Amino acid sequence: MSEAAEPEAPPPRRVFAVANQKGGVGKTTTAINLGTALAAAGRRVLLVDLDPQGNASTGLGVERGAGVPTTYELLLGTAEPAEVLRGSMVPGLDLVPATVDLSAAELELAEDPRRMWRLRNALRRLPRPYDYVLVDCPPSLGLLTVNALVAADAVLVPLQCEFFALEGLGLLLRTIDRVRRSYNPRLDIHGVVLTMFDRRNNLSEQVAEDVRSFMGERVFRTVIPRNVRISEAPSHGKPVLLYDVRCSGAQAYARLAGELLRRERARGAA
């Protein structure tokens, strides 16, 4: 009698796409540090680096040598989820790393009619359970980001406190609405995270007020300040919560994780 197949792990409790088509808004920084804070709170977290720049992988100090499978192989189906998972220096936080090879995936999958579902199908085959999966999207609205939105339960939107913030948000909201109508009816916006907030700057206050007026309660109360320690941490291959846990940036991400978990408890998912 043949051996029974090993059962798949339960699907992740929640999948969040961390997305904004604008670059330089703190998207990867938010994915890394929110994931770290959630893991510190006792949650099992997976961070999927879906950006060909691989900054989330670098920011967690994860090596990506030749022959190491990444999100590129995962999307193309030449590697299983169990082969691409990497542990990190943060207990409870795993990573699927990325390299520049991922930039070729969009072209190579162009003829596949199921290309939008590649990531969702892969996450259903994870070998171990996770409470949260955070998908760090590239700064664009192409196939990689669409894969994340199709796989996600909800979207986290880091938004820099700058003049054109709402203009970029409107484009992202339209993309989310199209994905919801065409591929993923459960997709929702979990929240908007205001980043690079400078209390000394009247513009930051005005942008925050405008975003809250437009998005209401979906905007997190916690704001992420401009903080030099946040900027320094990636060059040391560490989340800011490990680099300098006492700095204002680290404390803000810890509060953000607490606020997210309270929202999750309110909807019965934490």
N, C-alpha and C positions, 0 to 999 in steps of 0.2 A: 504493500500500500504506500503510495507516495505521501510525502510529508505535506501537511497543510501549509498554505502560504502564510507568511507572517502578517498579522493584521496591521493595517495602517493606523497611525496615530489619529486621535480625534482631530478634526479641523481646528485651526486657531480660534480662540474665542472671539477675537476682534482683529480685523486687519485695517490699518490706517494708511492711506496714501498721504505722504507729506509732500505737498505739491504747490508750486507756483512757477509759471513760465518765465518769470523775471529772475535773472541771476543776481547774486549778491544780496539776498534778502534774509539770509540766516537759515535757509532750509536745511542744509546738511548739519549745521551746528545744532539746530533744534532736534533733528532726528537722533543724533548721537547723544545729546545730553538729556533729552526726554527719555530715551531708551535706558540710559544709565540710571536716571532717577527712578524710573519704574522698576528696574531690576533691584535697586537698593530698597525699594518698598516691598520686596518679596515676590514680585511678579516675574514669570518666565517670559523673556522677550527675545524676539528675533528681529534683527535689522537687515533688510534686503537692500543692498547698494545697487540701484538701478540707473546710476549715472555713470557714463563712460569715463568721466574724470576720476572716478574712484575715490573721491574725497572722504566719504564715510569710512572706507577701508583704511585710508591713511590716518584719519583722525582717531581710529581705535588701535593703531599700531599693528594691524594685521598684515603679515607678509603675503605677497602675491607673486611667487616665483613662477618660472616656466613650468608648464605642465600642471599647475594648480587649477582645477576647474572653478569657474566663476559663474556669475549670472548669465554670461554669454552662452556657455554650454547648457545651462539650465533651460534657457528659453529655446534653444535650438533642439533640445531633447537628446543631446549627446552625453548628458550627465544627469543622474538622479539627485533629488534633494539631499539624500544622505551623503553624497559625495562632495557637495559644495558647502556644507555647513562648517563653519570655523568657530571655535571658542574665542573669547576675547579676554582682556585683562579684567573685565568687569564680571564678577560672578553672577550667573543668571542671564547674561546677555550674549547671544550668539550672533554671528554675522554670515551673510552670503556676500562675498566680496565681488568687486567689479574691476575690470581693467579697460583700457581703451579699445580692446577687441569688441566690446559691447556695441560700439558705434556702428559696426557692420550688421548687427542683427536686423535692423529695420529693412535694409536692402535684401538680406538673405531670406527674410520671411514674407517678402512682398507678395508672393504668389500663393501663400497659404491662406485659405479662406477662414481658418480658425486661429489666425495669428493673434487676435485680440485676447484670446482666452489662455494663452501659453502660461502666463504667470499664475493665474487662478488655478489651473489644473495642476501645476507643480506644487503649489501650497497645499493642495489636498493630499499630497503624497509625502508630507513631512514625516520623518521617522519618530519624532517625539512631540509631545504637546507643548504648545505655547499659549500664554494668556493673551499676548499682544504681538502682532507683527507690524513693524513700521517699515514702509517702503519709501526709500529716499529717491525721489523722482529727479530726472534731469531738468534743467531750466528750459523746457520747451513743451509743446503740446503734441508731440509726435507719437509714434507707435509705442515707445517705451512707457510714456506717461499714461497712454490709453490702457495699456496692459495693467498698470497699477490701479487705475480707476475701475476697471472691470473686476479686478480681484478684491477690491476693498469693500469694506462695509461703510466706511466714512472717510472724509478728507480732512486733514489738518492743513491749514493755510498759513504759513509764516508770511507776515506782511511788514515790510520795512516802513517806518514812519517817514515817508518822503512824499513829495508833491504829487507824483503820478501813481500813488498806491492804488487808489480806487479805480483808475482806468484799467490797470492790469488785472485787478480783481474781477471786474466785469467780464473780461474775456475768459478768465478761468471758470467763472460761474456758468457761462454759456456752454463751455466744453463739458462741464460736469452734467448739465441738463441734457445735452445730447447723448452722453454716455448712459445716463439714467434711462432715457426713453428708448435707446436702441439696444443696450447690452446688459445693463445692471440696474434693475428697478429699485433695488434696496439702497443704492448709493445715496449718501446724505453728507452734508457738511457738518462735521463734528464741532469745529471751532476755528476761529481766526486768532493767530498768535501775533501780537504786535511786537516787533523786534527793533533793535538798535534805537531804542527810545532814549531821548536826551531831554531830561526835565528842564535843562537850562535853555532849551530851544523852543520858542513859541510855535514853530512849525510842527514839532512832534506832538504837542498838545492839540493843535488844530486837526492834524491828521487823525489822531486817536478819537477825537470827538466826532469827526466825519464818519469814520469807519463804524463806530458804535451806533451812530444814528442810522446808518445804512443796513448794518447786519444785526443790530440789537443784541440779544442775549447770547448769540453765537460767538461773540468776541470774548475771549478769556479776560477775566479781570486782571490776571497776572500779566505784566509786561516785561519784556526782556530788555535790560538797559544796554546802552553802549558801554563796553567794559573791556579794558585792554587784556585782562586775563583770559577772557573768552577768545580773543584773537590770537593769543600766544599758545594756547593749549594744543591746537592741531600740529604745530611744528614739533611738539614733544610726543606726538602720537598718543595723546591722552584726552579723554573728556575733561571739561573744565571742572567737573565735580571731583575728579581725581587730582587734577593739576593744582587747584586751589579751592578747596571746598568752602572756605570762608568768604571768598570774594562775592560781590553783589551779583555777578552773572550766575555763579553756581547756585546761590541761594534762590535766585529767580526761577531757575529750571527745576529746583526741588519743589518750589511752590506750584509751578505749572503742573508737575506730575500729580501733586496732591489735588489740585483743582480738577484735572482730568479724571482721576479716580473717583472723586465725589460725583462728577457728572455720570460716570459709568454706574456707580451705585444707584443713582437716581433712576436710571433706566434699567436696573436689574442685571447689569452685565459685569460688575467688578467682582 
